[in-house]
Amino acid sequence: MAPLDPRLVRTVGSVRSHLVITVACGVATTAAIVVQAFLIARIVAGATDGTAGVAAAIATVAAIALARAALSYGAETAALRSAASVKSQLRRRLVTHVTRPAADPTATDAGALTTLATRGLDALDDYIARYLPQLVLAVLVPVTVLIVVARADLLSALVIGLTLPLIPVFMALVGWHTQARTQRQWQLLERLGGHFLDVVEGLPTLAVFRRAKAEAALIRAATDEHRVATMGTLKVAFLSAFVLELVATLAVAVVAVEVGLRLLHGDLDLETALLVLILAPEAYLPLREVGARFHASQEGVAVVERVLEILDEDPAGDGPAAPATGPVARPDRVRFEGVTLTYPGGTTALEGLDLELRTGATLLITGRSGAGKTSVLSLLLRFVEPTEGRITVNGEHLAGLDADAWRRHIAWVPQHPYLFDASVADNIRLGDRTASDTAVRRAAALAEVHDVIAALPDGYATHLGERGTRLSAGQRQRIALARAFLRVEAGGGTTIVLLDEPTAHLDPDNAALVRTAAGRLLRGRTGVVVAHDEGWSELADHVVTLGDVHRELVSA
């Protein structure tokens, strides 16, 4: 496992800046170590033979010590900021990669990906902020010390040069043993995260089939397996630190013995002997620190490799390799031309679909469950790309347009809207982040939910809880409609409204309120409604029914 993956340097600009700063700080630190050693040796030797100027030298040593402390603090601060920047860039690239239109949603386990993007990337703090700077010092300091000592005393330099390689050799031996353990530890953590997410999402089903306790036992077993792997890795880390410390201590002792014997016999002057004795530990210290940081950084190395593997995956789908960027003109003509959509695993959702969205008209799409109704919206939102055929906007291939620019023309209300653990106003304001409180209240009123919000304990400042637990399903749906109203009322070219089963599983009263609000939202706009509820036909200008095997269209 390489200490620094070249792909990381190419992919993340912050790493390149961090390396430049790290090398500069390493050079300054090395220079300070050498100068300080010279001055201390001269002060002590001068104090013994009565040489003048000791006070000035002491003041200089104190200044250098303060400078080293300031340099260490500044380097640590810069390194931590670099680590935060690297984590942020990798998270954004990872999320962008797995949510791109051509991404295969089954290629990566959601739980493992969540663990990777959160707990995993947090492991980069030790790797970026501490291991890499120490790696630079481990190259600069020993080489510089060897050169300086060789100029002062060749024999001592020879002893240091012969014993220094022992530490990297032991580090390599320990590293080979640790690498497999660290990778296994991380794989177990990914598996545990993925399994836990699956269990949480499937709790209602598990409870119905009385399998919750059995799954809890499986999670307990996976947790124990990860604990055992983690403790095994830590045991190796502690033992390796002891071995490296022992080797470094013995090496310094060998240098000290040979210097002491030669000083005793008069073959070496005091100032040179002191210089060698002061610099010898400094030569071994960076290598020992690298060994100590090595185990803490290995999880970060494993995470980086996994993230870069995901980022290196080739995009799937038949769309253009380099979609156009920039604004998308008002979509006056949207057509499906022979569109077929087959999901990974071979399930065909749509086959040979021809469809046109008429400007300013509402299209109602009905059909049995599994006929591909929601897939039509997913294609329009560019969550997936057609396997065959194409979708055109004003005659241009939709896959060639910038996805973000295209989505600015769309207001989407999903079947299960996600509400965050934030205030009602902030949840509605997702439709337009810059909206005023007045605009938020107007959107809520248009969505038939203002009275519900006003009755909450803190009104629009009430926190809804994760997934909006304080509201009923119908109220959550109307909050989503308020977002859509805010989006279209804000302007910005939003002209297409997509509604996915907005009244599914709602009681008649809530369904009627949602249809009333949706009718206002659809008025004068291009709309696509996916629904089983026959009540939507009153709002639709055109109705199509998706058939079964061949997904044929029956117009009405």
C-alpha positions as CSV (number, residue, x, y, z in Angstrom):
1,M,0.0,0.0,0.0
2,A,1.6,3.3,-1.2
3,P,1.9,6.0,1.5
4,L,0.5,8.5,-1.0
5,D,-1.8,7.5,-3.8
6,P,-0.9,9.5,-7.0
7,R,-4.6,9.5,-7.9
8,L,-5.3,11.5,-4.7
9,V,-2.8,14.2,-5.8
10,R,-4.4,14.4,-9.2
11,T,-8.0,14.3,-8.0
12,V,-7.9,16.8,-5.1
13,G,-6.3,20.2,-5.5
14,S,-6.1,20.7,-1.7
15,V,-3.6,17.8,-1.4
16,R,-1.2,19.5,-3.8
17,S,-1.3,22.7,-1.8
18,H,-1.0,20.8,1.4
19,L,2.1,19.0,0.2
20,V,3.8,22.3,-0.8
21,I,3.1,23.8,2.6
22,T,4.2,20.6,4.4
23,V,7.6,20.5,2.5
24,A,8.2,24.2,3.3
25,C,7.5,23.6,7.0
26,G,9.6,20.5,7.0
27,V,12.6,22.4,5.5
28,A,12.2,25.2,8.1
29,T,11.9,22.7,10.9
30,T,15.0,20.8,9.8
31,A,17.0,24.0,9.6
32,A,15.9,25.0,13.1
33,I,16.8,21.6,14.5
34,V,20.4,21.8,13.1
35,V,21.0,25.4,14.1
36,Q,19.6,24.8,17.6
37,A,21.9,21.7,18.0
38,F,25.0,23.8,16.9
39,L,24.2,26.5,19.4
40,I,23.5,24.2,22.3
41,A,26.8,22.3,21.7
42,R,28.7,25.6,21.5
43,I,27.0,27.0,24.7
44,V,27.9,23.9,26.8
45,A,31.4,23.6,25.4
46,G,31.9,27.4,25.8
47,A,30.7,27.3,29.4
48,T,33.3,24.6,30.2
49,D,36.3,26.5,28.7
50,G,35.1,30.0,29.7
51,T,34.4,31.3,26.1
52,A,32.5,34.6,26.1
53,G,29.3,35.2,24.3
54,V,27.3,32.4,26.0
55,A,24.4,34.7,27.0
56,A,23.8,35.8,23.4
57,A,23.8,32.2,22.3
58,I,21.4,31.2,25.0
59,A,19.0,34.0,23.9
60,T,19.3,32.7,20.3
61,V,18.5,29.2,21.3
62,A,15.4,30.4,23.2
63,A,14.3,32.3,20.1
64,I,14.8,29.3,17.9
65,A,12.8,27.2,20.4
66,L,9.9,29.7,20.3
67,A,10.1,29.7,16.5
68,R,10.0,25.9,16.4
69,A,6.9,25.9,18.6
70,A,5.2,28.6,16.5
71,L,6.2,26.7,13.3
72,S,4.8,23.5,14.7
73,Y,1.5,25.2,15.7
74,G,1.1,26.8,12.3
75,A,1.9,23.7,10.5
76,E,-0.6,21.7,12.6
77,T,-3.3,24.3,12.0
78,A,-2.7,24.4,8.3
79,A,-2.6,20.6,8.1
80,L,-6.0,20.3,9.9
81,R,-7.5,22.9,7.6
82,S,-6.1,21.0,4.6
83,A,-7.6,17.8,5.9
84,A,-11.0,19.4,6.3
85,S,-10.8,20.7,2.7
86,V,-9.7,17.3,1.3
87,K,-12.6,15.6,3.1
88,S,-15.0,18.2,1.8
89,Q,-13.8,17.8,-1.8
90,L,-13.9,14.0,-1.7
91,R,-17.4,14.0,-0.2
92,R,-18.7,16.3,-2.8
93,R,-17.0,14.3,-5.6
94,L,-18.3,11.0,-4.2
95,V,-21.9,12.2,-3.8
96,T,-21.8,13.8,-7.3
97,H,-20.4,10.6,-8.8
98,V,-23.0,8.2,-7.2
99,T,-25.9,10.5,-7.9
100,R,-25.0,11.4,-11.6
101,P,-27.7,10.6,-14.1
102,A,-25.7,7.6,-15.5
103,A,-24.9,6.1,-12.2
104,D,-26.0,2.5,-11.5
105,P,-28.0,2.7,-8.2
106,T,-27.3,-1.0,-7.4
107,A,-23.5,-0.7,-8.0
108,T,-22.8,0.5,-4.4
109,D,-24.4,-0.6,-1.2
110,A,-26.2,2.5,0.3
111,G,-25.1,1.7,3.9
112,A,-21.5,1.0,2.9
113,L,-21.5,4.3,0.9
114,T,-22.9,6.2,3.8
115,T,-20.2,4.8,6.2
116,L,-17.5,5.6,3.6
117,A,-18.7,9.2,3.2
118,T,-19.1,9.9,6.9
119,R,-17.1,7.8,9.4
120,G,-14.7,6.7,6.7
121,L,-13.5,10.1,5.4
122,D,-13.2,11.4,8.9
123,A,-10.3,9.0,9.2
124,L,-8.4,11.3,6.8
125,D,-7.6,13.7,9.7
126,D,-4.7,11.5,11.0
127,Y,-3.6,10.7,7.4
128,I,-3.6,14.2,5.9
129,A,-2.8,16.3,9.0
130,R,-0.3,14.1,10.8
131,Y,1.0,11.2,8.8
132,L,2.0,13.0,5.5
133,P,3.8,15.9,7.3
134,Q,5.7,13.4,9.4
135,L,6.5,11.4,6.3
136,V,8.2,14.6,4.8
137,L,10.2,15.1,8.1
138,A,11.2,11.5,8.0
139,V,12.9,12.1,4.7
140,L,14.4,15.6,5.3
141,V,15.6,15.4,8.9
142,P,17.6,12.1,8.9
143,V,19.3,13.0,5.6
144,T,20.2,16.5,6.9
145,V,21.4,15.1,10.2
146,L,23.6,12.5,8.5
147,I,25.2,15.2,6.3
148,V,25.9,17.5,9.3
149,V,27.2,14.8,11.5
150,A,29.4,13.4,8.6
151,R,31.0,16.9,8.3
152,A,31.7,16.9,12.1
153,D,32.5,13.2,12.7
154,L,32.6,10.6,10.0
155,L,32.6,7.6,12.3
156,S,29.4,8.7,14.2
157,A,27.7,9.4,10.8
158,L,28.6,5.8,9.8
159,V,27.1,4.3,12.9
160,I,23.9,6.4,12.5
161,G,23.8,5.5,8.8
162,L,24.0,1.8,9.5
163,T,21.4,1.8,12.3
164,L,18.8,4.1,10.7
165,P,17.6,1.6,8.1
166,L,16.6,-0.8,10.9
167,I,13.6,1.3,11.7
168,P,12.2,1.4,8.1
169,V,12.8,-2.3,7.8
170,F,10.8,-3.1,11.0
171,M,8.2,-0.6,9.9
172,A,7.8,-2.5,6.5
173,L,7.6,-5.8,8.2
174,V,4.9,-4.6,10.6
175,G,3.1,-2.7,7.8
176,W,2.8,-5.9,5.7
177,H,1.3,-7.6,8.7
178,T,-1.0,-4.7,9.4
179,Q,-2.3,-3.9,5.9
180,A,-4.5,-7.0,5.6
181,R,-5.8,-6.4,9.1
182,T,-6.7,-2.8,8.4
183,Q,-8.4,-3.6,5.1
184,R,-10.4,-6.4,6.8
185,Q,-11.4,-4.0,9.7
186,W,-12.7,-1.5,7.2
187,Q,-14.6,-4.1,5.2
188,L,-16.3,-5.3,8.3
189,L,-17.2,-1.7,9.2
190,E,-18.7,-1.2,5.7
191,R,-20.6,-4.4,6.0
192,L,-21.9,-3.5,9.4
193,G,-23.1,-0.1,8.2
194,G,-24.8,-1.6,5.2
195,H,-26.5,-4.3,7.2
196,F,-27.6,-1.9,9.9
197,L,-29.2,0.4,7.3
198,D,-31.0,-2.5,5.6
199,V,-32.4,-3.6,9.0
200,V,-33.6,-0.1,10.0
201,E,-35.3,0.4,6.6
202,G,-37.0,-3.0,6.9
203,L,-38.0,-2.9,10.5
204,P,-41.8,-2.8,9.8
205,T,-41.5,-5.9,7.6
206,L,-39.2,-7.7,10.2
207,A,-41.7,-6.9,12.9
208,V,-44.6,-8.3,11.0
209,F,-42.7,-11.5,10.3
210,R,-41.3,-11.7,13.9
211,R,-37.7,-11.6,12.6
212,A,-36.5,-8.5,14.5
213,K,-34.8,-10.4,17.3
214,A,-33.0,-12.7,14.7
215,E,-31.7,-9.6,12.8
216,A,-30.6,-8.0,16.1
217,A,-28.5,-11.1,16.8
218,L,-26.9,-10.8,13.3
219,I,-26.0,-7.2,14.0
220,R,-24.6,-8.2,17.3
221,A,-22.5,-10.8,15.7
222,A,-21.2,-8.4,13.0
223,T,-20.4,-5.8,15.7
224,D,-18.5,-8.4,17.7
225,E,-16.5,-9.4,14.5
226,H,-15.6,-5.8,13.9
227,R,-14.6,-5.3,17.5
228,V,-12.3,-8.3,17.4
229,A,-10.7,-7.1,14.2
230,T,-10.3,-3.6,15.6
231,M,-8.7,-4.9,18.9
232,G,-6.4,-7.1,16.9
233,T,-5.2,-4.1,14.8
234,L,-4.7,-2.0,17.9
235,K,-2.7,-4.8,19.5
236,V,-0.4,-4.9,16.5
237,A,-0.1,-1.1,16.6
238,F,0.9,-1.0,20.3
239,L,3.4,-3.8,19.9
240,S,5.0,-2.2,16.8
241,A,5.3,1.1,18.6
242,F,7.2,-0.7,21.4
243,V,9.5,-2.4,18.8
244,L,10.3,0.8,17.0
245,E,11.0,2.6,20.2
246,L,13.3,-0.1,21.4
247,V,15.2,-0.2,18.1
248,A,15.6,3.6,18.1
249,T,16.7,3.7,21.8
250,L,19.3,1.0,21.2
251,A,20.6,2.8,18.1
252,V,21.0,6.1,20.0
253,A,22.7,4.1,22.8
254,V,25.3,2.7,20.4
255,V,26.1,6.2,19.1
256,A,26.3,7.5,22.7
257,V,28.7,4.7,23.7
258,E,31.1,5.1,20.8
259,V,31.1,8.9,21.2
260,G,31.7,8.6,25.0
261,L,34.6,6.2,24.6
262,R,36.3,8.4,22.0
263,L,35.7,11.5,24.1
264,L,37.2,9.7,27.1
265,H,40.4,8.8,25.1
266,G,40.7,12.3,23.8
267,D,39.9,11.4,20.1
268,L,37.0,13.7,20.0
269,D,36.5,17.3,21.2
270,L,33.6,18.2,23.5
271,E,31.7,20.5,21.1
272,T,31.7,17.8,18.3
273,A,30.7,15.1,20.8
274,L,27.8,17.2,22.1
275,L,26.7,18.1,18.5
276,V,26.5,14.4,17.6
277,L,24.7,13.4,20.8
278,I,22.1,16.1,20.3
279,L,21.5,15.4,16.7
280,A,21.5,11.5,16.9
281,P,18.1,11.3,18.6
282,E,16.7,13.8,16.1
283,A,17.7,11.5,13.2
284,Y,15.6,8.6,14.7
285,L,12.7,10.7,16.0
286,P,10.9,11.4,12.7
287,L,11.1,7.7,11.7
288,R,9.7,6.6,15.1
289,E,6.9,9.2,14.7
290,V,6.1,7.9,11.2
291,G,5.8,4.4,12.8
292,A,3.5,5.7,15.5
293,R,1.3,7.5,13.0
294,F,1.4,4.7,10.5
295,H,-1.4,2.6,12.1
296,A,-3.6,5.6,12.7
297,S,-3.2,6.6,9.1
298,Q,-3.9,3.1,7.6
299,E,-7.6,3.4,7.9
300,G,-7.4,6.7,6.0
301,V,-5.2,5.1,3.3
302,A,-7.8,2.3,2.9
303,V,-10.6,4.8,2.7
304,V,-8.8,6.9,0.1
305,E,-8.3,3.8,-2.1
306,R,-11.9,2.8,-1.8
307,V,-13.2,6.3,-2.6
308,L,-10.8,6.6,-5.6
309,E,-12.0,3.1,-6.8
310,I,-15.6,4.4,-6.9
311,L,-14.6,7.7,-8.6
312,D,-12.6,5.7,-11.2
313,E,-15.7,3.7,-12.2
314,D,-16.8,4.4,-15.8
315,P,-20.2,6.0,-16.1
316,A,-22.9,3.7,-17.3
317,G,-25.6,4.6,-19.9
318,D,-25.7,5.8,-23.5
319,G,-25.6,9.5,-23.0
320,P,-22.9,11.7,-24.2
321,A,-19.5,11.4,-22.4
322,A,-19.3,15.2,-21.9
323,P,-22.8,16.8,-21.5
324,A,-23.1,20.5,-22.3
325,T,-23.0,23.0,-19.5
326,G,-24.8,26.3,-19.1
327,P,-28.5,27.4,-19.1
328,V,-31.2,25.4,-20.8
329,A,-33.8,27.3,-22.9
330,R,-37.5,27.2,-21.8
331,P,-38.7,23.6,-22.6
332,D,-41.6,24.1,-25.0
333,R,-41.5,20.6,-26.6
334,V,-40.5,17.5,-24.6
335,R,-40.8,14.2,-26.5
336,F,-40.1,10.5,-25.7
337,E,-39.0,8.8,-28.8
338,G,-38.9,5.0,-28.7
339,V,-37.7,5.0,-25.1
340,T,-36.8,1.8,-23.4
341,L,-35.5,1.6,-19.9
342,T,-34.0,-1.6,-18.4
343,Y,-32.7,-1.5,-14.9
344,P,-29.5,-3.3,-13.8
345,G,-30.5,-6.9,-13.2
346,G,-32.6,-7.1,-16.4
347,T,-35.9,-5.6,-15.3
348,T,-37.5,-3.7,-18.2
349,A,-39.6,-0.8,-16.9
350,L,-40.5,0.8,-20.2
351,E,-40.3,-0.5,-23.8
352,G,-40.6,1.6,-26.9
353,L,-42.4,4.5,-25.2
354,D,-43.5,7.4,-27.4
355,L,-44.9,10.4,-25.5
356,E,-45.2,14.1,-25.9
357,L,-45.6,16.7,-23.1
358,R,-47.8,19.5,-24.4
359,T,-46.9,23.0,-23.2
360,G,-49.3,24.3,-20.6
361,A,-51.3,21.0,-20.5
362,T,-51.5,18.4,-17.7
363,L,-50.8,14.8,-18.6
364,L,-52.2,12.1,-16.3
365,I,-50.3,8.7,-16.4
366,T,-52.1,5.7,-15.0
367,G,-51.6,2.0,-15.1
368,R,-51.1,-1.0,-12.8
369,S,-48.3,-1.1,-10.3
370,G,-45.0,-1.9,-11.9
371,A,-46.1,-0.6,-15.4
372,G,-43.3,2.0,-15.3
373,K,-45.2,5.2,-14.4
374,T,-42.6,6.5,-11.9
375,S,-39.9,5.5,-14.3
376,V,-41.3,8.2,-16.7
377,L,-40.7,10.8,-14.0
378,S,-37.2,9.4,-13.2
379,L,-36.3,9.8,-16.8
380,L,-37.5,13.4,-16.9
381,L,-35.6,14.2,-13.7
382,R,-32.5,12.5,-15.2
383,F,-32.2,10.1,-12.3
384,V,-31.8,7.4,-14.9
385,E,-31.0,7.4,-18.6
386,P,-32.8,5.5,-21.4
387,T,-31.4,2.2,-22.4
388,E,-32.7,2.7,-25.9
389,G,-34.4,5.6,-27.7
390,R,-34.1,9.2,-26.6
391,I,-35.8,12.1,-24.9
392,T,-35.7,15.5,-26.7
393,V,-36.2,19.0,-25.4
394,N,-36.9,21.5,-28.1
395,G,-35.4,19.0,-30.5
396,E,-32.2,18.6,-28.5
397,H,-31.1,15.4,-26.8
398,L,-31.9,15.7,-23.1
399,A,-28.8,13.6,-22.2
400,G,-26.7,16.3,-23.8
401,L,-28.0,19.1,-21.6
402,D,-26.6,20.1,-18.3
403,A,-28.6,18.1,-15.6
404,D,-28.6,20.9,-13.0
405,A,-29.7,23.5,-15.5
406,W,-32.5,21.3,-16.8
407,R,-33.8,20.5,-13.3
408,R,-34.2,24.3,-12.7
409,H,-37.2,24.1,-15.0
410,I,-38.8,21.4,-12.9
411,A,-40.9,21.4,-9.7
412,W,-41.1,17.8,-8.3
413,V,-43.4,16.4,-5.6
414,P,-42.4,12.8,-4.9
415,Q,-44.7,10.2,-3.4
416,H,-42.8,10.2,-0.1
417,P,-41.4,13.7,0.3
418,Y,-38.5,13.9,2.8
419,L,-38.9,16.5,5.6
420,F,-35.8,17.4,7.6
421,D,-35.4,17.9,11.3
422,A,-35.6,21.7,10.8
423,S,-38.3,24.3,11.1
424,V,-41.4,24.3,8.9
425,A,-40.2,27.4,7.1
426,D,-36.8,26.0,6.4
427,N,-38.4,22.8,5.0
428,I,-40.6,24.8,2.7
429,R,-37.7,27.1,1.8
430,L,-36.0,24.2,0.0
431,G,-38.0,25.3,-3.0
432,D,-36.2,28.7,-2.9
433,R,-33.4,29.3,-0.4
434,T,-33.7,33.1,-0.8
435,A,-37.5,33.3,-0.2
436,S,-38.8,35.7,2.4
437,D,-41.1,34.8,5.2
438,T,-44.0,36.3,3.4
439,A,-43.3,34.2,0.3
440,V,-43.1,31.1,2.5
441,R,-46.5,31.8,4.1
442,R,-48.1,32.5,0.7
443,A,-46.8,29.2,-0.7
444,A,-48.2,27.4,2.4
445,A,-51.5,29.0,1.9
446,L,-51.6,28.0,-1.8
447,A,-50.8,24.4,-0.7
448,E,-53.7,24.4,1.8
449,V,-51.3,23.9,4.8
450,H,-51.1,27.4,6.4
451,D,-53.8,26.6,9.0
452,V,-52.0,23.4,10.0
453,I,-48.7,25.2,10.5
454,A,-50.4,28.1,12.4
455,A,-51.7,25.5,14.9
456,L,-48.3,24.1,15.6
457,P,-46.6,25.2,18.9
458,D,-44.2,27.6,17.3
459,G,-45.9,28.1,14.0
460,Y,-43.5,28.3,11.1
461,A,-40.5,28.0,13.5
462,T,-41.7,24.5,14.8
463,H,-39.2,21.8,14.2
464,L,-40.8,18.9,12.5
465,G,-38.5,16.1,13.6
466,E,-36.7,13.6,11.3
467,R,-38.9,12.8,8.3
468,G,-41.5,15.2,9.6
469,T,-42.8,12.9,12.3
470,R,-45.0,15.7,13.8
471,L,-47.2,15.8,10.7
472,S,-49.6,13.3,9.1
473,A,-48.9,11.9,5.6
474,G,-51.4,14.3,4.0
475,Q,-49.8,17.3,5.8
476,R,-46.3,16.2,4.7
477,Q,-47.5,16.0,1.1
478,R,-48.9,19.5,1.3
479,I,-45.6,20.8,2.7
480,A,-43.9,19.3,-0.4
481,L,-46.5,21.1,-2.5
482,A,-45.7,24.3,-0.7
483,R,-42.0,23.8,-1.7
484,A,-43.1,23.4,-5.3
485,F,-45.3,26.6,-5.1
486,L,-42.3,28.5,-3.7
487,R,-40.1,27.2,-6.6
488,V,-42.5,28.2,-9.4
489,E,-43.5,31.5,-7.7
490,A,-39.8,32.4,-7.4
491,G,-39.5,32.4,-11.2
492,G,-36.2,31.2,-12.6
493,G,-37.8,29.4,-15.6
494,T,-39.6,26.6,-13.6
495,T,-42.4,25.6,-16.0
496,I,-42.8,21.8,-15.6
497,V,-44.5,20.2,-12.6
498,L,-44.1,16.5,-11.8
499,L,-46.4,14.8,-9.2
500,D,-45.7,11.2,-8.2
501,E,-48.7,9.5,-6.6
502,P,-49.5,12.6,-4.5
503,T,-52.6,11.1,-2.9
504,A,-51.5,7.5,-2.5
505,H,-52.5,6.1,0.9
506,L,-54.3,9.4,2.0
507,D,-57.8,9.5,3.4
508,P,-60.5,11.2,1.2
509,D,-60.3,14.5,3.1
510,N,-56.6,14.9,2.8
511,A,-56.6,13.6,-0.8
512,A,-59.2,16.3,-1.7
513,L,-57.0,19.1,-0.1
514,V,-54.0,17.8,-2.0
515,R,-55.9,17.8,-5.3
516,T,-57.2,21.3,-4.7
517,A,-53.7,22.6,-4.0
518,A,-52.2,20.6,-7.0
519,G,-54.9,22.1,-9.3
520,R,-53.6,25.6,-8.4
521,L,-50.0,24.5,-9.0
522,L,-50.7,22.9,-12.4
523,R,-52.7,25.8,-13.7
524,G,-51.0,27.3,-16.8
525,R,-48.0,25.0,-16.5
526,T,-46.8,21.8,-18.2
527,G,-47.7,19.0,-15.8
528,V,-47.2,15.3,-15.4
529,V,-49.2,13.5,-12.8
530,V,-48.7,9.8,-12.0
531,A,-51.7,8.5,-10.0
532,H,-54.1,5.6,-9.5
533,D,-56.7,7.9,-8.0
534,E,-59.5,8.5,-10.6
535,G,-60.1,11.9,-9.1
536,W,-57.1,13.3,-10.9
537,S,-58.8,12.9,-14.3
538,E,-60.8,16.1,-13.7
539,L,-57.5,18.1,-13.6
540,A,-55.9,16.4,-16.6
541,D,-56.0,17.6,-20.2
542,H,-54.8,14.2,-21.5
543,V,-54.7,10.7,-19.9
544,V,-52.5,7.8,-20.9
545,T,-52.4,4.3,-19.5
546,L,-49.3,2.3,-19.5
547,G,-50.0,-1.3,-20.4
548,D,-48.3,-4.5,-19.3
549,V,-45.8,-6.5,-21.2
550,H,-44.8,-4.1,-24.0
551,R,-45.8,-0.9,-22.0
552,E,-48.0,0.2,-24.8
553,L,-49.9,3.5,-24.4
554,V,-53.7,3.8,-24.5
555,S,-54.6,7.5,-25.1
556,A,-57.8,8.9,-23.7
